[in-house]
């Protein structure tokens, strides 16, 4: 069984004060579910509720595609 840490890009929207905001998060995780949980906990730390967040896409990406410098460096 392979337990290699992968990089996931999570994209979605959230609504706050009647405005819709777009977000993109890149996280390292073993599975897609773990990545989603990590991203949701980071986003809800600013006072949002999970029901205000709509996830549009969860995609596994390579270290080359990653735009977050710290995550890219940790993955090389």
PDB file of N, CA, C and O in Angstrom:
ATOM      1  N   UNK A   1       0.847  -1.192   0.000  1.00  0.00           N
ATOM      2  CA  UNK A   1       0.000   0.000   0.000  1.00  0.00           C
ATOM      3  C   UNK A   1       0.885   1.245   0.000  1.00  0.00           C
ATOM      4  O   UNK A   1       1.772   1.385   0.842  1.00  0.00           O
ATOM      5  N   UNK A   2       0.644   2.125  -0.927  1.00  0.00           N
ATOM      6  CA  UNK A   2       1.440   3.345  -1.051  1.00  0.00           C
ATOM      7  C   UNK A   2       0.875   4.439  -0.152  1.00  0.00           C
ATOM      8  O   UNK A   2      -0.322   4.725  -0.180  1.00  0.00           O
ATOM      9  N   UNK A   3       1.746   5.043   0.642  1.00  0.00           N
ATOM     10  CA  UNK A   3       1.299   6.141   1.502  1.00  0.00           C
ATOM     11  C   UNK A   3       2.145   7.377   1.219  1.00  0.00           C
ATOM     12  O   UNK A   3       2.780   7.943   2.109  1.00  0.00           O
ATOM     13  N   UNK A   4       2.133   7.774  -0.041  1.00  0.00           N
ATOM     14  CA  UNK A   4       2.895   8.935  -0.476  1.00  0.00           C
ATOM     15  C   UNK A   4       2.053  10.196  -0.304  1.00  0.00           C
ATOM     16  O   UNK A   4       0.871  10.212  -0.646  1.00  0.00           O
ATOM     17  N   UNK A   5       2.661  11.238   0.220  1.00  0.00           N
ATOM     18  CA  UNK A   5       1.938  12.495   0.399  1.00  0.00           C
ATOM     19  C   UNK A   5       1.811  13.190  -0.950  1.00  0.00           C
ATOM     20  O   UNK A   5       2.791  13.360  -1.675  1.00  0.00           O
ATOM     21  N   UNK A   6       0.582  13.586  -1.271  1.00  0.00           N
ATOM     22  CA  UNK A   6       0.291  14.235  -2.548  1.00  0.00           C
ATOM     23  C   UNK A   6      -0.116  15.680  -2.294  1.00  0.00           C
ATOM     24  O   UNK A   6      -0.368  16.083  -1.159  1.00  0.00           O
ATOM     25  N   UNK A   7      -0.173  16.451  -3.376  1.00  0.00           N
ATOM     26  CA  UNK A   7      -0.622  17.845  -3.289  1.00  0.00           C
ATOM     27  C   UNK A   7      -1.986  17.934  -3.962  1.00  0.00           C
ATOM     28  O   UNK A   7      -2.173  17.439  -5.073  1.00  0.00           O
ATOM     29  N   UNK A   8      -2.932  18.565  -3.284  1.00  0.00           N
ATOM     30  CA  UNK A   8      -4.273  18.743  -3.828  1.00  0.00           C
ATOM     31  C   UNK A   8      -4.590  20.230  -3.922  1.00  0.00           C
ATOM     32  O   UNK A   8      -4.229  21.016  -3.046  1.00  0.00           O
ATOM     33  N   UNK A   9      -5.275  20.601  -5.006  1.00  0.00           N
ATOM     34  CA  UNK A   9      -5.766  21.971  -5.162  1.00  0.00           C
ATOM     35  C   UNK A   9      -7.278  21.918  -4.995  1.00  0.00           C
ATOM     36  O   UNK A   9      -7.970  21.207  -5.724  1.00  0.00           O
ATOM     37  N   UNK A  10      -7.783  22.679  -4.028  1.00  0.00           N
ATOM     38  CA  UNK A  10      -9.216  22.745  -3.760  1.00  0.00           C
ATOM     39  C   UNK A  10      -9.708  24.123  -4.167  1.00  0.00           C
ATOM     40  O   UNK A  10      -9.186  25.134  -3.697  1.00  0.00           O
ATOM     41  N   UNK A  11     -10.709  24.171  -5.038  1.00  0.00           N
ATOM     42  CA  UNK A  11     -11.291  25.426  -5.489  1.00  0.00           C
ATOM     43  C   UNK A  11     -12.758  25.454  -5.112  1.00  0.00           C
ATOM     44  O   UNK A  11     -13.440  24.429  -5.114  1.00  0.00           O
ATOM     45  N   UNK A  12     -13.228  26.644  -4.790  1.00  0.00           N
ATOM     46  CA  UNK A  12     -14.625  26.790  -4.442  1.00  0.00           C
ATOM     47  C   UNK A  12     -14.987  28.234  -4.187  1.00  0.00           C
ATOM     48  O   UNK A  12     -14.219  29.152  -4.476  1.00  0.00           O
ATOM     49  N   UNK A  13     -16.173  28.414  -3.640  1.00  0.00           N
ATOM     50  CA  UNK A  13     -16.653  29.756  -3.319  1.00  0.00           C
ATOM     51  C   UNK A  13     -17.226  29.752  -1.908  1.00  0.00           C
ATOM     52  O   UNK A  13     -17.591  28.709  -1.366  1.00  0.00           O
ATOM     53  N   UNK A  14     -17.294  30.932  -1.337  1.00  0.00           N
ATOM     54  CA  UNK A  14     -18.031  31.105  -0.086  1.00  0.00           C
ATOM     55  C   UNK A  14     -18.726  32.450  -0.124  1.00  0.00           C
ATOM     56  O   UNK A  14     -18.303  33.370  -0.825  1.00  0.00           O
ATOM     57  N   UNK A  15     -19.793  32.547   0.639  1.00  0.00           N
ATOM     58  CA  UNK A  15     -20.586  33.762   0.682  1.00  0.00           C
ATOM     59  C   UNK A  15     -20.419  34.407   2.047  1.00  0.00           C
ATOM     60  O   UNK A  15     -20.541  33.753   3.083  1.00  0.00           O
ATOM     61  N   UNK A  16     -20.136  35.703   2.026  1.00  0.00           N
ATOM     62  CA  UNK A  16     -19.979  36.455   3.272  1.00  0.00           C
ATOM     63  C   UNK A  16     -20.509  37.864   3.033  1.00  0.00           C
ATOM     64  O   UNK A  16     -20.119  38.522   2.069  1.00  0.00           O
ATOM     65  N   UNK A  17     -21.386  38.320   3.900  1.00  0.00           N
ATOM     66  CA  UNK A  17     -22.004  39.647   3.776  1.00  0.00           C
ATOM     67  C   UNK A  17     -22.620  39.854   2.385  1.00  0.00           C
ATOM     68  O   UNK A  17     -22.455  40.906   1.767  1.00  0.00           O
ATOM     69  N   UNK A  18     -23.322  38.839   1.918  1.00  0.00           N
ATOM     70  CA  UNK A  18     -24.039  38.870   0.628  1.00  0.00           C
ATOM     71  C   UNK A  18     -23.116  39.025  -0.570  1.00  0.00           C
ATOM     72  O   UNK A  18     -23.578  39.388  -1.652  1.00  0.00           O
ATOM     73  N   UNK A  19     -21.835  38.763  -0.408  1.00  0.00           N
ATOM     74  CA  UNK A  19     -20.892  38.780  -1.519  1.00  0.00           C
ATOM     75  C   UNK A  19     -20.329  37.377  -1.685  1.00  0.00           C
ATOM     76  O   UNK A  19     -20.141  36.649  -0.711  1.00  0.00           O
ATOM     77  N   UNK A  20     -20.065  37.013  -2.926  1.00  0.00           N
ATOM     78  CA  UNK A  20     -19.514  35.700  -3.222  1.00  0.00           C
ATOM     79  C   UNK A  20     -18.014  35.834  -3.470  1.00  0.00           C
ATOM     80  O   UNK A  20     -17.586  36.676  -4.260  1.00  0.00           O
ATOM     81  N   UNK A  21     -17.225  35.015  -2.804  1.00  0.00           N
ATOM     82  CA  UNK A  21     -15.771  35.048  -2.936  1.00  0.00           C
ATOM     83  C   UNK A  21     -15.281  33.715  -3.489  1.00  0.00           C
ATOM     84  O   UNK A  21     -15.796  32.654  -3.137  1.00  0.00           O
ATOM     85  N   UNK A  22     -14.290  33.788  -4.351  1.00  0.00           N
ATOM     86  CA  UNK A  22     -13.661  32.610  -4.928  1.00  0.00           C
ATOM     87  C   UNK A  22     -12.393  32.313  -4.144  1.00  0.00           C
ATOM     88  O   UNK A  22     -11.675  33.239  -3.765  1.00  0.00           O
ATOM     89  N   UNK A  23     -12.102  31.044  -3.892  1.00  0.00           N
ATOM     90  CA  UNK A  23     -10.848  30.701  -3.219  1.00  0.00           C
ATOM     91  C   UNK A  23     -10.196  29.502  -3.891  1.00  0.00           C
ATOM     92  O   UNK A  23     -10.846  28.690  -4.549  1.00  0.00           O
ATOM     93  N   UNK A  24      -8.889  29.427  -3.698  1.00  0.00           N
ATOM     94  CA  UNK A  24      -8.106  28.290  -4.167  1.00  0.00           C
ATOM     95  C   UNK A  24      -7.097  27.968  -3.074  1.00  0.00           C
ATOM     96  O   UNK A  24      -6.313  28.827  -2.672  1.00  0.00           O
ATOM     97  N   UNK A  25      -7.119  26.747  -2.602  1.00  0.00           N
ATOM     98  CA  UNK A  25      -6.206  26.314  -1.543  1.00  0.00           C
ATOM     99  C   UNK A  25      -5.397  25.136  -2.054  1.00  0.00           C
ATOM    100  O   UNK A  25      -5.925  24.264  -2.743  1.00  0.00           O
ATOM    101  N   UNK A  26      -4.138  25.112  -1.720  1.00  0.00           N
ATOM    102  CA  UNK A  26      -3.301  23.964  -2.022  1.00  0.00           C
ATOM    103  C   UNK A  26      -2.831  23.368  -0.702  1.00  0.00           C
ATOM    104  O   UNK A  26      -2.265  24.065   0.141  1.00  0.00           O
ATOM    105  N   UNK A  27      -3.071  22.074  -0.534  1.00  0.00           N
ATOM    106  CA  UNK A  27      -2.713  21.393   0.713  1.00  0.00           C
ATOM    107  C   UNK A  27      -2.041  20.064   0.399  1.00  0.00           C
ATOM    108  O   UNK A  27      -2.248  19.480  -0.665  1.00  0.00           O
ATOM    109  N   UNK A  28      -1.239  19.602   1.337  1.00  0.00           N
ATOM    110  CA  UNK A  28      -0.590  18.289   1.225  1.00  0.00           C
ATOM    111  C   UNK A  28      -1.382  17.310   2.073  1.00  0.00           C
ATOM    112  O   UNK A  28      -1.731  17.601   3.217  1.00  0.00           O
ATOM    113  N   UNK A  29      -1.661  16.141   1.498  1.00  0.00           N
ATOM    114  CA  UNK A  29      -2.401  15.115   2.234  1.00  0.00           C
ATOM    115  C   UNK A  29      -2.197  13.764   1.562  1.00  0.00           C
ATOM    116  O   UNK A  29      -1.712  13.678   0.434  1.00  0.00           O
ATOM    117  N   UNK A  30      -2.579  12.712   2.278  1.00  0.00           N
ATOM    118  CA  UNK A  30      -2.490  11.364   1.715  1.00  0.00           C
ATOM    119  C   UNK A  30      -3.668  11.062   0.799  1.00  0.00           C
ATOM    120  O   UNK A  30      -3.507  10.428  -0.243  1.00  0.00           O
ATOM    121  N   UNK A  31      -4.859  11.523   1.197  1.00  0.00           N
ATOM    122  CA  UNK A  31      -6.076  11.228   0.435  1.00  0.00           C
ATOM    123  C   UNK A  31      -6.847  12.507   0.148  1.00  0.00           C
ATOM    124  O   UNK A  31      -6.644  13.540   0.786  1.00  0.00           O
ATOM    125  N   UNK A  32      -7.743  12.405  -0.838  1.00  0.00           N
ATOM    126  CA  UNK A  32      -8.590  13.533  -1.229  1.00  0.00           C
ATOM    127  C   UNK A  32      -9.445  14.013  -0.046  1.00  0.00           C
ATOM    128  O   UNK A  32      -9.608  15.216   0.157  1.00  0.00           O
ATOM    129  N   UNK A  33      -9.987  13.071   0.728  1.00  0.00           N
ATOM    130  CA  UNK A  33     -10.840  13.406   1.871  1.00  0.00           C
ATOM    131  C   UNK A  33     -10.069  14.175   2.938  1.00  0.00           C
ATOM    132  O   UNK A  33     -10.591  15.117   3.534  1.00  0.00           O
ATOM    133  N   UNK A  34      -8.826  13.767   3.174  1.00  0.00           N
ATOM    134  CA  UNK A  34      -7.982  14.454   4.160  1.00  0.00           C
ATOM    135  C   UNK A  34      -7.670  15.881   3.707  1.00  0.00           C
ATOM    136  O   UNK A  34      -7.656  16.813   4.510  1.00  0.00           O
ATOM    137  N   UNK A  35      -7.422  16.031   2.409  1.00  0.00           N
ATOM    138  CA  UNK A  35      -7.125  17.354   1.852  1.00  0.00           C
ATOM    139  C   UNK A  35      -8.325  18.277   2.005  1.00  0.00           C
ATOM    140  O   UNK A  35      -8.175  19.442   2.372  1.00  0.00           O
ATOM    141  N   UNK A  36      -9.515  17.758   1.726  1.00  0.00           N
ATOM    142  CA  UNK A  36     -10.734  18.555   1.854  1.00  0.00           C
ATOM    143  C   UNK A  36     -10.937  18.991   3.306  1.00  0.00           C
ATOM    144  O   UNK A  36     -11.258  20.151   3.565  1.00  0.00           O
ATOM    145  N   UNK A  37     -10.757  18.088   4.232  1.00  0.00           N
ATOM    146  CA  UNK A  37     -10.926  18.402   5.655  1.00  0.00           C
ATOM    147  C   UNK A  37      -9.935  19.471   6.104  1.00  0.00           C
ATOM    148  O   UNK A  37     -10.297  20.382   6.850  1.00  0.00           O
ATOM    149  N   UNK A  38      -8.692  19.363   5.654  1.00  0.00           N
ATOM    150  CA  UNK A  38      -7.661  20.335   6.012  1.00  0.00           C
ATOM    151  C   UNK A  38      -7.990  21.722   5.462  1.00  0.00           C
ATOM    152  O   UNK A  38      -7.862  22.726   6.162  1.00  0.00           O
ATOM    153  N   UNK A  39      -8.416  21.763   4.198  1.00  0.00           N
ATOM    154  CA  UNK A  39      -8.770  23.038   3.569  1.00  0.00           C
ATOM    155  C   UNK A  39      -9.990  23.662   4.256  1.00  0.00           C
ATOM    156  O   UNK A  39     -10.006  24.864   4.519  1.00  0.00           O
ATOM    157  N   UNK A  40     -10.995  22.858   4.542  1.00  0.00           N
ATOM    158  CA  UNK A  40     -12.196  23.384   5.208  1.00  0.00           C
ATOM    159  C   UNK A  40     -11.866  23.927   6.589  1.00  0.00           C
ATOM    160  O   UNK A  40     -12.399  24.964   6.984  1.00  0.00           O
ATOM    161  N   UNK A  41     -11.004  23.254   7.326  1.00  0.00           N
ATOM    162  CA  UNK A  41     -10.663  23.748   8.663  1.00  0.00           C
ATOM    163  C   UNK A  41      -9.867  25.050   8.585  1.00  0.00           C
ATOM    164  O   UNK A  41      -9.993  25.904   9.463  1.00  0.00           O
ATOM    165  N   UNK A  42      -9.040  25.212   7.534  1.00  0.00           N
ATOM    166  CA  UNK A  42      -8.310  26.474   7.361  1.00  0.00           C
ATOM    167  C   UNK A  42      -9.262  27.612   7.004  1.00  0.00           C
ATOM    168  O   UNK A  42      -9.125  28.721   7.521  1.00  0.00           O
ATOM    169  N   UNK A  43     -10.220  27.346   6.127  1.00  0.00           N
ATOM    170  CA  UNK A  43     -11.155  28.381   5.679  1.00  0.00           C
ATOM    171  C   UNK A  43     -12.121  28.774   6.799  1.00  0.00           C
ATOM    172  O   UNK A  43     -12.430  29.954   6.966  1.00  0.00           O
ATOM    173  N   UNK A  44     -12.594  27.799   7.557  1.00  0.00           N
ATOM    174  CA  UNK A  44     -13.547  28.111   8.629  1.00  0.00           C
ATOM    175  C   UNK A  44     -12.873  28.800   9.808  1.00  0.00           C
ATOM    176  O   UNK A  44     -13.562  29.307  10.694  1.00  0.00           O
ATOM    177  N   UNK A  45     -11.554  28.832   9.840  1.00  0.00           N
ATOM    178  CA  UNK A  45     -10.863  29.508  10.938  1.00  0.00           C
ATOM    179  C   UNK A  45     -11.043  31.030  10.873  1.00  0.00           C
ATOM    180  O   UNK A  45     -10.732  31.719  11.844  1.00  0.00           O
ATOM    181  N   UNK A  46     -11.538  31.567   9.753  1.00  0.00           N
ATOM    182  CA  UNK A  46     -11.781  33.013   9.663  1.00  0.00           C
ATOM    183  C   UNK A  46     -13.223  33.378  10.026  1.00  0.00           C
ATOM    184  O   UNK A  46     -13.667  34.501   9.789  1.00  0.00           O
ATOM    185  N   UNK A  47     -13.943  32.418  10.601  1.00  0.00           N
ATOM    186  CA  UNK A  47     -15.287  32.718  11.090  1.00  0.00           C
ATOM    187  C   UNK A  47     -16.415  32.308  10.158  1.00  0.00           C
ATOM    188  O   UNK A  47     -17.565  32.688  10.382  1.00  0.00           O
ATOM    189  N   UNK A  48     -16.114  31.549   9.129  1.00  0.00           N
ATOM    190  CA  UNK A  48     -17.165  31.054   8.228  1.00  0.00           C
ATOM    191  C   UNK A  48     -17.721  29.743   8.764  1.00  0.00           C
ATOM    192  O   UNK A  48     -17.068  29.034   9.528  1.00  0.00           O
ATOM    193  N   UNK A  49     -18.924  29.446   8.351  1.00  0.00           N
ATOM    194  CA  UNK A  49     -19.512  28.145   8.650  1.00  0.00           C
ATOM    195  C   UNK A  49     -19.328  27.252   7.433  1.00  0.00           C
ATOM    196  O   UNK A  49     -19.258  27.736   6.304  1.00  0.00           O
ATOM    197  N   UNK A  50     -19.251  25.947   7.668  1.00  0.00           N
ATOM    198  CA  UNK A  50     -19.056  25.019   6.555  1.00  0.00           C
ATOM    199  C   UNK A  50     -20.188  25.083   5.542  1.00  0.00           C
ATOM    200  O   UNK A  50     -19.964  24.851   4.354  1.00  0.00           O
ATOM    201  N   UNK A  51     -21.390  25.391   5.986  1.00  0.00           N
ATOM    202  CA  UNK A  51     -22.514  25.455   5.039  1.00  0.00           C
ATOM    203  C   UNK A  51     -22.426  26.662   4.104  1.00  0.00           C
ATOM    204  O   UNK A  51     -23.138  26.710   3.101  1.00  0.00           O
ATOM    205  N   UNK A  52     -21.565  27.638   4.415  1.00  0.00           N
ATOM    206  CA  UNK A  52     -21.370  28.798   3.547  1.00  0.00           C
ATOM    207  C   UNK A  52     -20.365  28.522   2.427  1.00  0.00           C
ATOM    208  O   UNK A  52     -20.197  29.338   1.521  1.00  0.00           O
ATOM    209  N   UNK A  53     -19.703  27.373   2.496  1.00  0.00           N
ATOM    210  CA  UNK A  53     -18.629  27.041   1.549  1.00  0.00           C
ATOM    211  C   UNK A  53     -19.141  26.032   0.533  1.00  0.00           C
ATOM    212  O   UNK A  53     -19.731  25.014   0.895  1.00  0.00           O
ATOM    213  N   UNK A  54     -18.911  26.322  -0.738  1.00  0.00           N
ATOM    214  CA  UNK A  54     -19.275  25.409  -1.830  1.00  0.00           C
ATOM    215  C   UNK A  54     -17.978  24.990  -2.526  1.00  0.00           C
ATOM    216  O   UNK A  54     -17.266  25.824  -3.085  1.00  0.00           O
ATOM    217  N   UNK A  55     -17.684  23.707  -2.486  1.00  0.00           N
ATOM    218  CA  UNK A  55     -16.489  23.181  -3.142  1.00  0.00           C
ATOM    219  C   UNK A  55     -16.825  22.878  -4.602  1.00  0.00           C
ATOM    220  O   UNK A  55     -17.808  22.195  -4.888  1.00  0.00           O
ATOM    221  N   UNK A  56     -16.008  23.389  -5.519  1.00  0.00           N
ATOM    222  CA  UNK A  56     -16.241  23.165  -6.946  1.00  0.00           C
ATOM    223  C   UNK A  56     -15.333  22.077  -7.509  1.00  0.00           C
ATOM    224  O   UNK A  56     -15.747  21.302  -8.371  1.00  0.00           O
ATOM    225  N   UNK A  57     -14.102  22.019  -7.023  1.00  0.00           N
ATOM    226  CA  UNK A  57     -13.160  21.056  -7.606  1.00  0.00           C
ATOM    227  C   UNK A  57     -12.079  20.684  -6.601  1.00  0.00           C
ATOM    228  O   UNK A  57     -11.560  21.536  -5.880  1.00  0.00           O
ATOM    229  N   UNK A  58     -11.749  19.392  -6.568  1.00  0.00           N
ATOM    230  CA  UNK A  58     -10.606  18.900  -5.802  1.00  0.00           C
ATOM    231  C   UNK A  58      -9.759  18.126  -6.799  1.00  0.00           C
ATOM    232  O   UNK A  58     -10.223  17.149  -7.388  1.00  0.00           O
ATOM    233  N   UNK A  59      -8.520  18.558  -6.989  1.00  0.00           N
ATOM    234  CA  UNK A  59      -7.686  17.960  -8.027  1.00  0.00           C
ATOM    235  C   UNK A  59      -6.296  17.704  -7.482  1.00  0.00           C
ATOM    236  O   UNK A  59      -5.710  18.555  -6.812  1.00  0.00           O
ATOM    237  N   UNK A  60      -5.774  16.521  -7.775  1.00  0.00           N
ATOM    238  CA  UNK A  60      -4.390  16.215  -7.408  1.00  0.00           C
ATOM    239  C   UNK A  60      -3.478  16.876  -8.439  1.00  0.00           C
ATOM    240  O   UNK A  60      -3.692  16.754  -9.646  1.00  0.00           O
ATOM    241  N   UNK A  61      -2.465  17.572  -7.947  1.00  0.00           N
ATOM    242  CA  UNK A  61      -1.546  18.277  -8.851  1.00  0.00           C
ATOM    243  C   UNK A  61      -0.106  17.864  -8.551  1.00  0.00           C
ATOM    244  O   UNK A  61       0.182  17.297  -7.497  1.00  0.00           O
ATOM    245  N   UNK A  62       0.782  18.153  -9.479  1.00  0.00           N
ATOM    246  CA  UNK A  62       2.200  17.851  -9.283  1.00  0.00           C
ATOM    247  C   UNK A  62       2.860  19.024  -8.547  1.00  0.00           C
ATOM    248  O   UNK A  62       2.287  20.107  -8.430  1.00  0.00           O
ATOM    249  N   UNK A  63       4.070  18.779  -8.060  1.00  0.00           N
ATOM    250  CA  UNK A  63       4.813  19.842  -7.360  1.00  0.00           C
ATOM    251  C   UNK A  63       5.110  21.003  -8.304  1.00  0.00           C
ATOM    252  O   UNK A  63       5.180  22.151  -7.867  1.00  0.00           O
ATOM    253  N   UNK A  64       5.286  20.716  -9.594  1.00  0.00           N
ATOM    254  CA  UNK A  64       5.553  21.769 -10.580  1.00  0.00           C
ATOM    255  C   UNK A  64       4.364  22.701 -10.770  1.00  0.00           C
ATOM    256  O   UNK A  64       4.542  23.895 -11.010  1.00  0.00           O
ATOM    257  N   UNK A  65       3.146  22.160 -10.662  1.00  0.00           N
ATOM    258  CA  UNK A  65       1.928  22.965 -10.839  1.00  0.00           C
ATOM    259  C   UNK A  65       1.592  23.798  -9.607  1.00  0.00           C
ATOM    260  O   UNK A  65       0.839  24.768  -9.695  1.00  0.00           O
ATOM    261  N   UNK A  66       2.147  23.422  -8.468  1.00  0.00           N
ATOM    262  CA  UNK A  66       1.825  24.076  -7.201  1.00  0.00           C
ATOM    263  C   UNK A  66       2.297  25.526  -7.192  1.00  0.00           C
ATOM    264  O   UNK A  66       3.433  25.813  -7.569  1.00  0.00           O
ATOM    265  N   UNK A  67       1.433  26.435  -6.766  1.00  0.00           N
ATOM    266  CA  UNK A  67       1.777  27.851  -6.715  1.00  0.00           C
ATOM    267  C   UNK A  67       2.201  28.295  -5.320  1.00  0.00           C
ATOM    268  O   UNK A  67       2.765  29.378  -5.162  1.00  0.00           O
ATOM    269  N   UNK A  68       1.937  27.475  -4.310  1.00  0.00           N
ATOM    270  CA  UNK A  68       2.333  27.779  -2.942  1.00  0.00           C
ATOM    271  C   UNK A  68       3.797  27.376  -2.753  1.00  0.00           C
ATOM    272  O   UNK A  68       4.138  26.195  -2.824  1.00  0.00           O
ATOM    273  N   UNK A  69       4.649  28.360  -2.514  1.00  0.00           N
ATOM    274  CA  UNK A  69       6.093  28.126  -2.439  1.00  0.00           C
ATOM    275  C   UNK A  69       6.464  27.108  -1.363  1.00  0.00           C
ATOM    276  O   UNK A  69       7.269  26.212  -1.618  1.00  0.00           O
ATOM    277  N   UNK A  70       5.899  27.230  -0.181  1.00  0.00           N
ATOM    278  CA  UNK A  70       6.233  26.352   0.930  1.00  0.00           C
ATOM    279  C   UNK A  70       5.845  24.902   0.635  1.00  0.00           C
ATOM    280  O   UNK A  70       6.625  23.984   0.888  1.00  0.00           O
ATOM    281  N   UNK A  71       4.666  24.705   0.112  1.00  0.00           N
ATOM    282  CA  UNK A  71       4.213  23.342  -0.212  1.00  0.00           C
ATOM    283  C   UNK A  71       5.074  22.749  -1.317  1.00  0.00           C
ATOM    284  O   UNK A  71       5.410  21.565  -1.274  1.00  0.00           O
ATOM    285  N   UNK A  72       5.433  23.560  -2.308  1.00  0.00           N
ATOM    286  CA  UNK A  72       6.282  23.073  -3.396  1.00  0.00           C
ATOM    287  C   UNK A  72       7.651  22.650  -2.862  1.00  0.00           C
ATOM    288  O   UNK A  72       8.163  21.597  -3.241  1.00  0.00           O
ATOM    289  N   UNK A  73       8.239  23.452  -1.998  1.00  0.00           N
ATOM    290  CA  UNK A  73       9.550  23.130  -1.446  1.00  0.00           C
ATOM    291  C   UNK A  73       9.512  21.872  -0.557  1.00  0.00           C
ATOM    292  O   UNK A  73      10.451  21.077  -0.558  1.00  0.00           O
ATOM    293  N   UNK A  74       8.432  21.708   0.189  1.00  0.00           N
ATOM    294  CA  UNK A  74       8.304  20.526   1.040  1.00  0.00           C
ATOM    295  C   UNK A  74       8.151  19.256   0.226  1.00  0.00           C
ATOM    296  O   UNK A  74       8.481  18.171   0.706  1.00  0.00           O
ATOM    297  N   UNK A  75       7.658  19.372  -0.990  1.00  0.00           N
ATOM    298  CA  UNK A  75       7.355  18.206  -1.818  1.00  0.00           C
ATOM    299  C   UNK A  75       8.521  17.780  -2.711  1.00  0.00           C
ATOM    300  O   UNK A  75       8.463  16.720  -3.333  1.00  0.00           O
ATOM    301  N   UNK A  76       9.546  18.568  -2.778  1.00  0.00           N
ATOM    302  CA  UNK A  76      10.680  18.209  -3.652  1.00  0.00           C
ATOM    303  C   UNK A  76      11.667  17.311  -2.947  1.00  0.00           C
ATOM    304  O   UNK A  76      12.674  16.918  -3.537  1.00  0.00           O
TER     305      UNK A  76
END
